Amino acid sequence: MIPENNSKQNIDRFLGFQEDYDRYRPEAPAMIIKLLTDYLSGTPSVVADIGCGTGLSTFLWKDVADNVIGIEPNPDMLGKAIDKLSRIEDPQSITFVQGYSNQLPLAVDSVDIVTCSQSFHWMDPESTLREVSRVLRTGGVFATYDCDWPLPLQQKVEERYNQLISKSEELLASLLPDAERAHKWDKEGHLSRIQASGAFSFAREIVFHNLESCDAQRYVGLALSQGGIRTVLKQDATLLDQDIADFSAAVEDHFQGRTLEVLISYRMRIGIK
């Protein structure tokens, strides 16, 4: 039974593509540890990563916190995280559980840091922030962070990317009634919602960057890992053929078989209880 204020469409949006998501999406960069431990003024004992997906943002804390809990409602994404956990040495500090952002399996005042990586926009903000406040200790830190898409590369490539995203949204509007489509909250409103919740003594936005290696296959894979595109492909795998082909050709023309360093820009919104 899905708790109130959770969307089945939002959860199901990510069914079936955990492998591609995990293969192409960036892992959380080490800068996150520095930023959040500085605001915490110490090393966390307990970190909860909610909407953790395949664990790309959870394993970051493996050698930092005593106890790291990844919480994810989607069974396919959670299964991939658990599979990855079974393959690493000394995984004792990390556990993955199925759960929901507004009904966390955590005690009151028990967590030092709560994170949402690429996920807060899929959660009901009011009930989620209320639950985050419940489990955070006084002085604890909540952080939601997201990448800017597309990754900066070159005008033609980015125009093709934007055309692909726009086409997928147009198709979704015609393929599915509004009640059957996933709903996301605008990321630009994250900070104001944190501030308006009244649960935090301090809130702000932080922008930072990271460099990662990327080839044409990964750059295309990042685009195709976007939820709207995946939803269209589930409905009819042929509808975006030409748009994907045009985008892929532009990407391959830029990379010319090379592996390049690309900039990943992050926007983090934090609240301190």
Residue pairs with C-beta under 8 A, 6 or more apart in sequence:
2 8
2 11
2 73
2 100
3 100
3 102
3 103
4 127
5 102
5 124
5 126
5 127
6 73
6 100
6 101
6 102
6 123
6 124
7 122
7 124
7 182
7 183
9 180
9 181
9 182
9 183
10 122
10 123
10 182
10 183
10 184
11 73
11 74
12 74
12 182
13 122
13 182
13 227
13 230
13 231
14 21
14 53
14 74
14 76
14 77
14 227
14 230
15 74
15 75
15 76
16 76
16 234
17 76
17 225
17 230
18 53
18 54
18 76
18 77
18 79
18 80
19 80
20 221
20 224
20 225
21 53
21 54
21 77
21 80
21 225
22 53
22 54
22 56
22 80
22 84
23 221
24 218
24 221
24 222
24 224
24 225
25 53
25 54
25 56
25 118
25 222
25 225
26 56
26 147
26 210
26 212
26 264
27 56
27 57
27 59
27 60
28 56
28 57
28 60
28 117
28 145
29 210
29 264
29 266
30 60
31 208
31 210
31 266
32 57
32 60
32 115
32 143
32 145
32 268
33 60
33 61
33 64
35 143
35 206
35 208
35 268
35 270
36 44
36 113
36 115
36 141
36 143
36 270
37 43
37 44
37 64
39 141
39 270
39 272
40 112
40 113
40 139
40 140
40 141
41 139
43 64
43 65
44 61
44 64
44 65
44 112
44 113
45 65
45 66
45 67
45 112
46 65
46 66
46 67
46 68
46 69
46 110
46 111
46 112
46 113
47 61
47 64
47 65
47 67
47 68
47 69
47 111
47 112
47 113
47 114
47 115
48 68
48 69
48 71
48 104
48 106
48 111
48 113
48 114
48 115
48 135
49 55
49 57
49 58
49 61
49 68
49 69
49 70
49 71
49 114
49 115
49 116
49 117
50 71
50 72
50 99
50 101
50 104
50 114
50 115
50 116
50 119
50 123
50 128
50 132
51 71
51 72
51 73
51 101
51 116
51 117
51 118
51 119
51 120
51 122
51 123
52 58
52 70
52 71
52 72
52 77
52 81
52 96
52 117
52 119
53 72
53 74
53 77
53 81
53 117
53 118
53 119
54 77
54 80
54 81
54 84
55 70
55 80
55 81
55 84
55 85
55 94
55 96
56 117
57 115
57 117
57 118
58 68
58 70
58 81
58 94
58 96
59 84
59 88
59 94
61 68
61 93
61 94
62 68
62 88
62 91
62 93
62 94
63 93
65 93
65 112
65 113
66 93
67 93
67 95
68 93
68 94
68 95
69 94
69 95
69 96
69 97
69 106
70 81
70 94
70 95
70 96
70 97
71 96
71 97
71 98
71 99
71 100
71 101
71 104
71 105
72 78
72 81
72 96
72 98
72 99
73 98
73 99
73 100
75 98
78 96
78 98
81 96
82 96
85 91
85 94
85 96
97 105
99 105
101 116
101 123
101 124
101 127
101 128
101 131
101 132
102 123
102 124
102 127
102 128
102 130
102 131
103 131
104 131
104 132
104 134
104 135
106 135
107 135
108 134
108 135
109 135
109 136
109 137
109 138
110 135
110 137
111 135
111 136
111 137
111 140
112 136
112 137
112 140
112 141
113 140
113 141
113 142
113 143
114 132
114 135
114 136
114 140
114 141
114 142
114 143
115 142
115 143
115 144
115 145
116 123
116 143
116 144
116 145
117 144
117 145
117 146
118 145
118 146
118 147
119 144
120 128
120 144
120 146
120 185
120 187
120 190
121 146
121 184
121 185
121 186
121 187
121 190
122 182
122 184
122 185
123 185
125 185
125 189
125 190
125 193
125 197
126 193
126 197
129 142
129 193
129 194
129 197
129 199
129 271
130 197
130 199
132 142
132 199
133 142
133 197
133 199
133 200
133 273
136 142
136 273
137 273
138 273
139 272
139 273
140 272
140 273
141 270
141 271
141 272
141 273
142 194
142 200
142 270
142 271
142 272
142 273
143 268
143 269
143 270
143 271
144 190
144 194
144 268
144 269
144 270
145 266
145 267
145 268
145 269
146 187
146 266
146 267
147 264
147 265
147 266
148 264
148 265
148 266
148 267
149 161
149 222
149 226
150 157
150 158
150 161
150 162
150 222
150 223
151 214
151 219
151 222
151 262
151 263
151 264
152 158
152 262
152 263
152 265
153 219
153 251
153 254
153 262
154 254
156 250
156 253
156 254
157 219
157 247
157 250
157 251
157 254
160 246
160 247
160 250
160 251
161 223
161 247
163 243
163 246
163 247
164 223
164 229
164 240
164 243
164 244
164 246
164 247
165 223
165 226
165 228
165 229
167 240
167 243
168 226
168 228
168 229
168 231
168 232
168 240
169 228
171 232
171 235
171 239
171 240
172 181
172 228
172 231
172 232
173 181
175 232
175 235
175 236
176 231
176 235
181 231
182 227
182 231
185 193
187 267
190 269
191 203
191 204
191 205
191 269
194 200
194 203
194 269
194 270
194 271
195 203
195 271
197 271
199 271
199 273
200 271
200 272
200 273
201 272
201 273
202 271
202 272
203 269
203 270
203 271
203 272
204 269
204 270
205 267
205 268
205 269
205 270
206 267
206 268
206 269
206 270
207 265
207 266
207 267
207 268
208 265
208 266
208 268
209 263
209 264
209 265
209 266
210 263
210 264
210 266
211 261
211 262
211 263
211 264
212 261
212 262
212 264
213 259
213 260
213 261
213 262
214 222
214 259
214 260
214 261
214 262
215 255
215 257
215 258
215 259
215 260
216 248
216 251
216 252
216 254
216 255
216 257
219 251
219 255
219 262
220 244
220 247
220 248
220 251
223 229
223 247
224 230
224 233
224 244
229 240
232 239
232 240
233 239
233 240
